[in-house]
Protein backbone atom coordinates (compact mmCIF):
# COMPACT_ATOMS: atom_id res chain seq x y z
CA UNK A 1 0.00 0.00 0.00
CA UNK A 2 2.76 2.43 0.84
CA UNK A 3 5.79 3.23 -1.24
CA UNK A 4 8.07 0.31 -1.97
CA UNK A 5 11.09 2.18 -0.57
CA UNK A 6 9.34 3.20 2.66
CA UNK A 7 11.29 2.65 5.88
CA UNK A 8 10.48 -0.70 7.55
CA UNK A 9 10.93 -1.68 11.18
CA UNK A 10 9.95 -4.98 12.78
CA UNK A 11 9.04 -5.21 16.46
CA UNK A 12 7.69 -7.95 18.72
CA UNK A 13 4.23 -6.40 19.12
CA UNK A 14 0.87 -7.57 17.81
CA UNK A 15 -2.04 -5.45 16.62
CA UNK A 16 -4.37 -6.62 19.42
CA UNK A 17 -3.29 -3.69 21.59
CA UNK A 18 -4.65 -1.32 18.95
CA UNK A 19 -7.57 -3.08 17.28
CA UNK A 20 -9.13 -5.09 20.11
CA UNK A 21 -12.48 -4.08 21.54
CA UNK A 22 -10.97 -3.68 25.01
CA UNK A 23 -10.75 -0.71 27.32
CA UNK A 24 -6.95 -0.68 26.97
CA UNK A 25 -7.15 -0.61 23.15
CA UNK A 26 -9.72 2.20 23.31
CA UNK A 27 -7.38 4.17 25.58
CA UNK A 28 -4.47 3.58 23.15
CA UNK A 29 -6.52 4.80 20.18
CA UNK A 30 -7.62 7.85 22.20
CA UNK A 31 -4.01 8.59 23.12
CA UNK A 32 -3.00 8.44 19.45
CA UNK A 33 -5.82 10.84 18.55
CA UNK A 34 -4.71 13.21 21.34
CA UNK A 35 -1.09 13.21 20.16
CA UNK A 36 -2.05 13.47 16.48
CA UNK A 37 -5.43 15.22 16.33
CA UNK A 38 -5.46 15.15 12.53
CA UNK A 39 -4.77 11.40 12.37
CA UNK A 40 -7.04 8.63 11.20
CA UNK A 41 -6.81 4.92 12.04
CA UNK A 42 -8.27 2.39 9.62
CA UNK A 43 -7.97 -1.42 9.59
CA UNK A 44 -8.63 -3.28 6.34
CA UNK A 45 -7.91 -6.99 5.73
CA UNK A 46 -5.53 -7.29 8.70
CA UNK A 47 -3.56 -4.14 7.85
CA UNK A 48 -3.87 -1.09 10.06
CA UNK A 49 -3.14 2.31 8.55
CA UNK A 50 -2.36 5.35 10.67
CA UNK A 51 -2.46 8.49 8.55
CA UNK A 52 -1.92 12.11 9.51
CA UNK A 53 -3.83 14.36 7.15
CA UNK A 54 -1.91 17.48 8.24
CA UNK A 55 1.57 16.17 7.39
CA UNK A 56 0.47 13.67 4.72
CA UNK A 57 2.43 10.98 6.53
CA UNK A 58 1.33 7.39 7.05
CA UNK A 59 2.27 4.22 8.89
CA UNK A 60 1.21 0.78 7.70
CA UNK A 61 1.05 -1.83 10.49
CA UNK A 62 0.88 -5.47 9.36
CA UNK A 63 1.32 -8.69 11.32
CA UNK A 64 4.22 -10.77 10.02
CA UNK A 65 4.01 -14.04 11.95
CA UNK A 66 4.42 -13.03 15.60
CA UNK A 67 5.91 -9.64 14.73
CA UNK A 68 4.51 -6.29 13.72
CA UNK A 69 5.89 -4.83 10.50
CA UNK A 70 5.78 -1.04 10.37
CA UNK A 71 6.26 0.82 7.10
CA UNK A 72 6.43 4.58 7.15
CA UNK A 73 5.97 7.11 4.36
CA UNK A 74 5.75 10.86 4.22
CA UNK A 75 7.70 13.78 5.63
CA UNK A 76 7.03 13.04 9.34
CA UNK A 77 7.38 9.90 11.48
CA UNK A 78 4.22 9.08 13.34
C-alpha positions in Angstrom: 0.0 0.0 0.0 2.8 2.4 0.8 5.8 3.2 -1.2 8.1 0.3 -2.0 11.1 2.2 -0.6 9.3 3.2 2.7 11.3 2.7 5.9 10.5 -0.7 7.5 10.9 -1.7 11.2 9.9 -5.0 12.8 9.0 -5.2 16.5 7.7 -8.0 18.7 4.2 -6.4 19.1 0.9 -7.6 17.8 -2.0 -5.5 16.6 -4.4 -6.6 19.4 -3.3 -3.7 21.6 -4.6 -1.3 18.9 -7.6 -3.1 17.3 -9.1 -5.1 20.1 -12.5 -4.1 21.5 -11.0 -3.7 25.0 -10.7 -0.7 27.3 -6.9 -0.7 27.0 -7.2 -0.6 23.1 -9.7 2.2 23.3 -7.4 4.2 25.6 -4.5 3.6 23.2 -6.5 4.8 20.2 -7.6 7.8 22.2 -4.0 8.6 23.1 -3.0 8.4 19.4 -5.8 10.8 18.5 -4.7 13.2 21.3 -1.1 13.2 20.2 -2.0 13.5 16.5 -5.4 15.2 16.3 -5.5 15.2 12.5 -4.8 11.4 12.4 -7.0 8.6 11.2 -6.8 4.9 12.0 -8.3 2.4 9.6 -8.0 -1.4 9.6 -8.6 -3.3 6.3 -7.9 -7.0 5.7 -5.5 -7.3 8.7 -3.6 -4.1 7.8 -3.9 -1.1 10.1 -3.1 2.3 8.5 -2.4 5.4 10.7 -2.5 8.5 8.5 -1.9 12.1 9.5 -3.8 14.4 7.1 -1.9 17.5 8.2 1.6 16.2 7.4 0.5 13.7 4.7 2.4 11.0 6.5 1.3 7.4 7.0 2.3 4.2 8.9 1.2 0.8 7.7 1.1 -1.8 10.5 0.9 -5.5 9.4 1.3 -8.7 11.3 4.2 -10.8 10.0 4.0 -14.0 11.9 4.4 -13.0 15.6 5.9 -9.6 14.7 4.5 -6.3 13.7 5.9 -4.8 10.5 5.8 -1.0 10.4 6.3 0.8 7.1 6.4 4.6 7.1 6.0 7.1 4.4 5.7 10.9 4.2 7.7 13.8 5.6 7.0 13.0 9.3 7.4 9.9 11.5 4.2 9.1 13.3 
